[in-house]
């Protein structure tokens, strides 16, 4: 099957921050790209036993961005969502969920860049440990990439579109 959404991985290698941000951004874009051109119904369609949907993945990643970068890195108590599940709140349109993700990503990027040095400790400890911002960026890059893979599979089941 031909890959119709394939993009090359980043070639950024100038600095630790530049490289880390390039791969985090690439993973985020891979998730969002899987929603392109789909209807509201398709985005909400659960095609696996767990009920995971493309829109649910985006919602989950929005909450995770806020939790890790807003709460832990920037220290904003208001960004601790508690539950970071995949259930899209009733009444939230696909457009609203995607806009929420864009806003969370922009706030996350600002939080990361305001720290500057990825070796700095988070503002709020993770389970009692002041991990580095580097760790949070690596964690969220792997979390986002993992869900991008889930999104690949869901999108292929919906309409046959493939690629990263």
Short mmCIF file of the C-alpha atoms (twelve columns), coordinates in Angstrom:
data_MODEL
# 
_entry.id   MODEL 
# 
loop_
_atom_site.group_PDB 
_atom_site.id 
_atom_site.type_symbol 
_atom_site.label_atom_id 
_atom_site.label_alt_id 
_atom_site.label_comp_id 
_atom_site.label_asym_id 
_atom_site.label_seq_id 
_atom_site.Cartn_x 
_atom_site.Cartn_y 
_atom_site.Cartn_z 
_atom_site.pdbx_PDB_model_num 
ATOM 1   C CA . UNK A 1   0.000   0.000  0.000  1 
ATOM 2   C CA . UNK A 2   1.378   3.424  -0.941 1 
ATOM 3   C CA . UNK A 3   2.096   5.824  1.885  1 
ATOM 4   C CA . UNK A 4   0.114   8.981  1.326  1 
ATOM 5   C CA . UNK A 5   1.093   11.008 4.396  1 
ATOM 6   C CA . UNK A 6   4.819   10.298 4.667  1 
ATOM 7   C CA . UNK A 7   7.168   13.071 5.793  1 
ATOM 8   C CA . UNK A 8   10.882  12.915 6.490  1 
ATOM 9   C CA . UNK A 9   12.094  12.988 10.084 1 
ATOM 10  C CA . UNK A 10  13.805  16.199 11.241 1 
ATOM 11  C CA . UNK A 11  17.479  16.659 10.447 1 
ATOM 12  C CA . UNK A 12  17.971  19.289 13.179 1 
ATOM 13  C CA . UNK A 13  21.249  18.702 14.991 1 
ATOM 14  C CA . UNK A 14  22.368  22.198 16.012 1 
ATOM 15  C CA . UNK A 15  21.818  22.102 19.754 1 
ATOM 16  C CA . UNK A 16  20.199  19.883 22.337 1 
ATOM 17  C CA . UNK A 17  17.173  22.180 22.601 1 
ATOM 18  C CA . UNK A 18  16.777  22.553 18.829 1 
ATOM 19  C CA . UNK A 19  17.016  18.797 18.238 1 
ATOM 20  C CA . UNK A 20  14.670  17.917 21.106 1 
ATOM 21  C CA . UNK A 21  12.079  20.476 20.014 1 
ATOM 22  C CA . UNK A 22  12.268  19.335 16.388 1 
ATOM 23  C CA . UNK A 23  11.474  15.729 17.286 1 
ATOM 24  C CA . UNK A 24  8.731   16.687 19.739 1 
ATOM 25  C CA . UNK A 25  7.161   18.939 17.103 1 
ATOM 26  C CA . UNK A 26  7.455   16.212 14.448 1 
ATOM 27  C CA . UNK A 27  5.656   13.712 16.696 1 
ATOM 28  C CA . UNK A 28  2.889   16.222 17.405 1 
ATOM 29  C CA . UNK A 29  2.465   16.972 13.701 1 
ATOM 30  C CA . UNK A 30  2.234   13.258 12.934 1 
ATOM 31  C CA . UNK A 31  -0.732  12.931 15.317 1 
ATOM 32  C CA . UNK A 32  -2.575  15.979 13.993 1 
ATOM 33  C CA . UNK A 33  -1.968  14.996 10.378 1 
ATOM 34  C CA . UNK A 34  -3.959  11.805 10.979 1 
ATOM 35  C CA . UNK A 35  -7.072  13.929 11.550 1 
ATOM 36  C CA . UNK A 36  -6.790  15.816 8.238  1 
ATOM 37  C CA . UNK A 37  -9.825  15.565 6.000  1 
ATOM 38  C CA . UNK A 38  -11.908 13.369 8.288  1 
ATOM 39  C CA . UNK A 39  -15.470 14.018 9.373  1 
ATOM 40  C CA . UNK A 40  -16.548 14.494 12.961 1 
ATOM 41  C CA . UNK A 41  -17.992 10.974 12.911 1 
ATOM 42  C CA . UNK A 42  -14.779 9.446  11.579 1 
ATOM 43  C CA . UNK A 43  -12.693 11.230 14.225 1 
ATOM 44  C CA . UNK A 44  -14.941 9.814  16.947 1 
ATOM 45  C CA . UNK A 45  -15.134 6.295  15.523 1 
ATOM 46  C CA . UNK A 46  -13.803 3.613  17.849 1 
ATOM 47  C CA . UNK A 47  -12.301 0.828  15.782 1 
ATOM 48  C CA . UNK A 48  -10.469 -1.108 18.481 1 
ATOM 49  C CA . UNK A 49  -11.749 -2.961 21.528 1 
ATOM 50  C CA . UNK A 50  -10.580 -0.214 23.923 1 
ATOM 51  C CA . UNK A 51  -12.747 2.355  22.127 1 
ATOM 52  C CA . UNK A 52  -9.741  4.581  21.354 1 
ATOM 53  C CA . UNK A 53  -10.518 7.220  18.747 1 
ATOM 54  C CA . UNK A 54  -8.393  9.703  16.832 1 
ATOM 55  C CA . UNK A 55  -10.107 12.582 18.608 1 
ATOM 56  C CA . UNK A 56  -9.646  10.847 21.966 1 
ATOM 57  C CA . UNK A 57  -5.904  10.552 21.312 1 
ATOM 58  C CA . UNK A 58  -5.686  14.283 20.585 1 
ATOM 59  C CA . UNK A 59  -7.688  15.090 23.723 1 
ATOM 60  C CA . UNK A 60  -5.439  12.845 25.831 1 
ATOM 61  C CA . UNK A 61  -2.298  14.470 24.426 1 
ATOM 62  C CA . UNK A 62  -3.731  17.926 25.120 1 
ATOM 63  C CA . UNK A 63  -4.147  17.030 28.784 1 
ATOM 64  C CA . UNK A 64  -0.690  15.434 28.879 1 
ATOM 65  C CA . UNK A 65  0.914   18.574 27.386 1 
ATOM 66  C CA . UNK A 66  -0.724  20.692 30.058 1 
ATOM 67  C CA . UNK A 67  0.191   18.277 32.853 1 
ATOM 68  C CA . UNK A 68  3.844   17.794 31.950 1 
ATOM 69  C CA . UNK A 69  4.778   21.210 30.602 1 
ATOM 70  C CA . UNK A 70  2.242   23.523 32.229 1 
ATOM 71  C CA . UNK A 71  2.062   21.875 35.635 1 
ATOM 72  C CA . UNK A 72  5.457   20.216 36.124 1 
ATOM 73  C CA . UNK A 73  7.740   22.464 34.044 1 
ATOM 74  C CA . UNK A 74  6.051   25.871 34.395 1 
ATOM 75  C CA . UNK A 75  4.582   25.207 37.830 1 
ATOM 76  C CA . UNK A 76  1.011   26.223 36.980 1 
ATOM 77  C CA . UNK A 77  -1.321  24.424 39.389 1 
ATOM 78  C CA . UNK A 78  -4.239  25.157 37.030 1 
ATOM 79  C CA . UNK A 79  -2.647  22.918 34.379 1 
ATOM 80  C CA . UNK A 80  -2.982  19.751 36.474 1 
ATOM 81  C CA . UNK A 81  -6.002  18.103 34.825 1 
ATOM 82  C CA . UNK A 82  -6.106  15.173 37.234 1 
ATOM 83  C CA . UNK A 83  -7.412  12.580 34.794 1 
ATOM 84  C CA . UNK A 84  -5.623  12.488 31.433 1 
ATOM 85  C CA . UNK A 85  -8.008  10.021 29.832 1 
ATOM 86  C CA . UNK A 86  -9.089  9.735  26.229 1 
ATOM 87  C CA . UNK A 87  -12.784 10.446 26.713 1 
ATOM 88  C CA . UNK A 88  -13.642 13.661 24.859 1 
ATOM 89  C CA . UNK A 89  -16.001 15.771 26.993 1 
ATOM 90  C CA . UNK A 90  -19.588 15.879 25.788 1 
ATOM 91  C CA . UNK A 91  -20.283 18.894 23.662 1 
ATOM 92  C CA . UNK A 92  -16.667 19.396 22.511 1 
ATOM 93  C CA . UNK A 93  -16.478 19.518 18.725 1 
ATOM 94  C CA . UNK A 94  -13.538 18.139 16.789 1 
ATOM 95  C CA . UNK A 95  -12.561 21.701 15.920 1 
ATOM 96  C CA . UNK A 96  -12.519 22.648 19.592 1 
ATOM 97  C CA . UNK A 97  -10.457 19.595 20.569 1 
ATOM 98  C CA . UNK A 98  -7.897  20.315 17.834 1 
ATOM 99  C CA . UNK A 99  -7.775  24.010 18.794 1 
ATOM 100 C CA . UNK A 100 -7.245  22.999 22.432 1 
ATOM 101 C CA . UNK A 101 -4.288  20.855 21.346 1 
ATOM 102 C CA . UNK A 102 -2.772  23.696 19.321 1 
ATOM 103 C CA . UNK A 103 -3.085  26.023 22.321 1 
ATOM 104 C CA . UNK A 104 -1.593  23.440 24.694 1 
ATOM 105 C CA . UNK A 105 1.338   22.863 22.322 1 
ATOM 106 C CA . UNK A 106 2.010   26.601 22.051 1 
ATOM 107 C CA . UNK A 107 1.918   26.966 25.844 1 
ATOM 108 C CA . UNK A 108 4.192   23.927 26.227 1 
ATOM 109 C CA . UNK A 109 6.725   25.302 23.769 1 
ATOM 110 C CA . UNK A 110 6.728   28.625 25.618 1 
ATOM 111 C CA . UNK A 111 7.272   26.830 28.939 1 
ATOM 112 C CA . UNK A 112 10.189  24.831 27.522 1 
ATOM 113 C CA . UNK A 113 11.822  27.842 25.902 1 
ATOM 114 C CA . UNK A 114 11.400  29.941 29.056 1 
ATOM 115 C CA . UNK A 115 13.572  27.412 30.903 1 
ATOM 116 C CA . UNK A 116 16.134  27.390 28.104 1 
ATOM 117 C CA . UNK A 117 18.473  24.779 29.612 1 
ATOM 118 C CA . UNK A 118 16.978  21.313 29.419 1 
ATOM 119 C CA . UNK A 119 19.142  20.335 32.373 1 
ATOM 120 C CA . UNK A 120 17.124  22.575 34.701 1 
ATOM 121 C CA . UNK A 121 14.813  20.885 37.183 1 
ATOM 122 C CA . UNK A 122 11.056  20.930 36.850 1 
ATOM 123 C CA . UNK A 123 9.161   23.438 39.004 1 
ATOM 124 C CA . UNK A 124 6.910   20.777 40.545 1 
ATOM 125 C CA . UNK A 125 8.483   17.395 41.339 1 
ATOM 126 C CA . UNK A 126 7.391   14.222 39.588 1 
ATOM 127 C CA . UNK A 127 6.370   11.737 42.282 1 
ATOM 128 C CA . UNK A 128 8.671   13.529 44.726 1 
ATOM 129 C CA . UNK A 129 11.672  13.861 42.407 1 
ATOM 130 C CA . UNK A 130 12.838  17.052 40.714 1 
ATOM 131 C CA . UNK A 131 13.531  15.535 37.303 1 
ATOM 132 C CA . UNK A 132 15.050  17.617 34.524 1 
ATOM 133 C CA . UNK A 133 13.083  19.382 31.811 1 
ATOM 134 C CA . UNK A 134 15.117  17.166 29.443 1 
ATOM 135 C CA . UNK A 135 13.412  14.135 30.976 1 
ATOM 136 C CA . UNK A 136 9.965   15.690 30.506 1 
ATOM 137 C CA . UNK A 137 10.694  16.556 26.862 1 
ATOM 138 C CA . UNK A 138 11.984  13.026 26.213 1 
ATOM 139 C CA . UNK A 139 8.977   11.507 27.985 1 
ATOM 140 C CA . UNK A 140 6.456   13.591 26.032 1 
ATOM 141 C CA . UNK A 141 8.253   12.946 22.740 1 
ATOM 142 C CA . UNK A 142 8.029   9.197  23.309 1 
ATOM 143 C CA . UNK A 143 4.433   9.438  24.569 1 
ATOM 144 C CA . UNK A 144 3.388   11.497 21.546 1 
ATOM 145 C CA . UNK A 145 5.248   9.245  19.098 1 
ATOM 146 C CA . UNK A 146 3.617   6.173  20.644 1 
ATOM 147 C CA . UNK A 147 0.177   7.696  20.169 1 
ATOM 148 C CA . UNK A 148 1.098   8.788  16.643 1 
ATOM 149 C CA . UNK A 149 1.561   5.090  15.915 1 
ATOM 150 C CA . UNK A 150 -1.864  4.361  17.331 1 
ATOM 151 C CA . UNK A 151 -3.257  7.169  15.161 1 
ATOM 152 C CA . UNK A 152 -1.567  5.633  12.091 1 
ATOM 153 C CA . UNK A 153 -3.411  2.381  12.652 1 
ATOM 154 C CA . UNK A 154 -6.765  4.042  13.334 1 
ATOM 155 C CA . UNK A 155 -6.465  6.247  10.242 1 
ATOM 156 C CA . UNK A 156 -5.600  3.287  8.035  1 
ATOM 157 C CA . UNK A 157 -8.674  1.464  9.353  1 
ATOM 158 C CA . UNK A 158 -10.880 4.472  8.626  1 
ATOM 159 C CA . UNK A 159 -9.911  5.223  5.017  1 
ATOM 160 C CA . UNK A 160 -6.687  3.439  4.091  1 
ATOM 161 C CA . UNK A 161 -4.470  6.502  4.506  1 
ATOM 162 C CA . UNK A 162 -0.971  5.544  5.621  1 
ATOM 163 C CA . UNK A 163 2.391   7.135  6.412  1 
ATOM 164 C CA . UNK A 164 3.941   8.955  9.326  1 
# 
